[in-house]
Structures are given as structure tokens and as C-alpha cells.
Amino acid sequence: MAKAGSMKRRAKFDRAGMLAIDPKCFGIDFFFEPVERDPFDIVGETAVVTIDGPMTHHEDWWCDSYDSIVERCTAAFASEAKSVTLVVNSPGGEASGCFDAARALRALADESGKPFNAFVDGMAASGGYALACSADTIFASDTSFVGSIGVIAMMLDATGFDRALGLKYTTVTSGARKADGNPHEPTTEGAIKALQRDVDSLAAIFFEWVASRRSGLDVAGVQALEAGVFHGAGALETGLTDVITTRAALLKDVSIGKVHTGPSAETKGKPMGWKDEMKKAAEDGDEDAKAALAALEADDKDGDEDKKSEKEPDGDEKKAEGDEPKKDDEDDKEKKKDAKAVSTSVDVAAIERIGEVERELSAFKAEKEEKERSELLASHDLTAGQIKILRAQPLEQMKQTLSAFAAKKVTVIDPSAASRISATRGRTQGTGGSAGASKTEMDEIDRKMGLAPIAERPRMVGRDHILPGVTMTKEIAAEVLETNRKAGRGIR
């Protein structure tokens, strides 16, 4: 057996039975490099556990396993790290052991009290998504795929193939269902129904698990997704992810202790109220929001004490009609109104500042790009028409065009010469080049278009010829023709 890590190996995830895996991964080769590595990586204050590729229940030479994932996460939660981040790139795997592993990860997070985040690094489908659901918050990039919440199983009926080969298999069983799924026995309706019952039973466990972890979804809502796969805004809208970001951005945050615990079961999927917005602003360091929040909390405390001391008034003590509201009540209302106004002003100011910064950044980028364009165009000998064409191109495309132009691999045709191109074409095709233009005029057009002089263009040599209009020196043309003669072909 080769030493682990000594060579790259290739394997197919070719499992039978009940699978919690994205169907599109069947037939795909997965490439791995077996190496000895630590169970997790430390990035600042977070422990990063990585899941990559399809998964099996128990330890496997080729694939990751649920047993190993639980072991690695156990070590991560037991470490000195202040949080744990699960980075998932997996199409799923075996249904067996999947949900036990997911529950085990959730239990580890609850017992440790450490924030537990998951980042979808490409794909978290089926069993991969089940594990991601164990986290407090699911992050994903705008091109990461999540979903495929369901179970799949297959049966192969190879009896027709057996007959074509002249083979006949005889199975001896102790029960009517014992040969279900045997490829050398005809697939029966009873076998299909029995398999469907198992698939539905496992899928129900899957639906309940996701619904229990994604509070914006219930079992019916998860089932209604029909095992679809979503990404970006679609994943957010369906409630399968919480935040769109990048892996680098998330790890940068959690590495410095800026952890994301995710919305609570009561608030997940709901818009924030003004109190929540004010609390968030206060947590972010806004002094006005802190003062307003302190005043509001003090007011709420006084209100709670008043409620405790209140008693049900007797009939004689009931408020008479027409009594004016107490001044204290009016003061309370004014305080709450002021607190809400502070929160609103904080939010509006923040939004306006963000917009202002974005506009300044956009103007700076545009100015920088225009300066770069002008410097690039000034560094080449170009006509006004050529400059006009190049300015219409995106900056990166313009750079490529100018690079090829400088290397004489491409010609930028000046529109001002377009009306006279027919004269040049006639001459390059051996017409003698009249068309109302003198040789001097046509040579001038050739020069502006970047074409080589007519005498240096390849001509017919026996059966070999070069297409007219291609810029090529005499030496290069001779070399091309010689190469083609040796190969027994010409350029046509």
C-alpha cells in the first residue's frame, strides 16, 4: 500500500442504498490527495473544520466520513478557540449516519456555548446541507449552491442484458422481499413500493431536521422545495441561507472575535423592528443609540415596577369619564417617541453616508480608469479613428487589443479608410489595383491600416497559397510554405 500523501488518487463515489446526495454528482470522478493533516485549522480566534467531497458513514479510504467529521468537530470545540467555523463543499453522501452526525454537531455547539457558523464553499447539497444546518448561521457566496433536501435510491434491472448474453441467474431466498434490488431479478411493483416507503421515511427525517434548524421554514415548506438546488438570492429567499459573503470575509470577521450567532428562532426570517435596529446600532458603537437605549430600558424598568404595584380599583376608584390622562403617561409616550426618532435618524444617516461613500468610490474608479486609458492610447501611434474604436472597448479588452497591436498580431482598422478598402482588396487579389486609386494612395491606405507592402505579401506558389489580406512578412511566408510542403499540404 502506498504511503498516505505520497500520490494523488482518483475515485468515484459509487455507493448503493439510501443516499442523501445531489443526483448530479453520479458518474463524477472526485480527485483527492490523501495527506496527514490536523483535524482543524486555527484562524485567529476560530477553529475551522473543513468538509470536502462526498461522505460515507464510517471511515473510508477515498471519502470523508461522518465519524471523522464528528471527531474533528469534537476536537475543535474542545480547543481554546472562541468559535468554530464549518467550511462545507460537499454534494452529500450516505443517508446512514448523516442525521446522527448533524445532531451530534449541534450538541457539541450547545454544550460548549461557542458560536458555530457554517460557510458553503461551493456546494452544500443534501447530506452536506444537513450538516450545515447544525450551525447557528449559514453563510454562502453568491455562487454557492445549497439544497437538494431529499433522499434518492435506485434499482437496476439487468435481466434484459443477461438474456442478450445468454445468461440466466437463479436466486434462492427466504422471503418475498429478499431479492429486491438484485439486478438479475426483474424489478417488481412490490419492490418499488417498498423502496419508496424507505425513501419517504428517511426524507421525513430530513425535512424535520431542516425545519427544526431553519425557523423560517416548516416541514411542509421544506417538502415543497421538491429537493431543488438554489444559490445566491434564491437561497436567501427560500430561507436556506442567512448571509451572502465570501469565505475570506467571514474568516476575517470570526478570526478577530466578530462572531455571528444568527437570528433567534422567534425573529429569523422577520424584518427588524425599530428597537432591534437601535440595539444593533448601539452594539456597533453609536453613542446616540446607546443613550436612547439606556433611556428606553430605564423607562421600561419603571413601567414594570408600576405594574407590580397596581391593584384592581374598586368601583368608586374607577376612572371617571372625561378624566384627563396622567402627565406621567404623556411623558412616557414622549420618551418612547424620542427614542424611536433617534433610532430612525441614526439609520437614515448611516444609509446616506454609505451612499455617499459608494458615489465617491465610483467617481474615483472612473477617474482612475480614464487616466489609465489616456496614458495607454498616448503610448501608441494611433489615428483619431483608431482611438475612437479603442475607447469604446472595456478597459481590459482595450489593453489586450493594444498589446496585440504592438506585437503586430492584430490590425485596428481606421473607419476613415473603410470607403477605400475595396481598392486595396482588388489589388491584393491580383487585379492590378486600379479602382480609381493610384499606387501611392493605396500604399498610404495600406500603411494606415497596418498592412505590409504588396511586394512582401505571400502569393500563389504551385498549389499552395495564403489567404489575401493577412499581414505577413516574406520570410515568415516562406517558412510557412516550406513547412506545409513537408507536411504535404497547403494553406487554403
Secondary structure, DSSP 8 states (H G I E B T S, - for coil): ---TTSS-EEEE----S-EEE-GGGTT-EEEE------SSEEETTEEEEEEES-EESS--SSSEEHHHHHHHHHHHHHSS-SEEEEEEEE-EEESTTHHHHHHHHHHHHHHHT--EEEEEEEEEETHHHHHHTTSSEEEE-TT-EEE--S-B------HHHHHHTT-------SSTTTTTT-TTS---HHHHHHHHHHHHHHHHHHHHHHHHH-TT--HHHHHHTTT-EEEHHHHHHTTS-SEE--HHHHHHHHHTT-------TTTTTS---HHHHHHHHHHTT-HHHHHHHHHHHHHHHHHHHHHHH-----GGGS--TT----HHHHHHHHHHHHHHHHHHHHHHHHHHHHHHHHHHHHHHHHHHHHHHHHHHHHTS---HHHHHHHHTS-HHHHHHHHHHHHTTS-----GGGGGGHHHHHHHHTTS-S-TT--HHHHHHHHHHHT---GGGS---BTTB---TT----HHHHHHHHHHHHHHT----
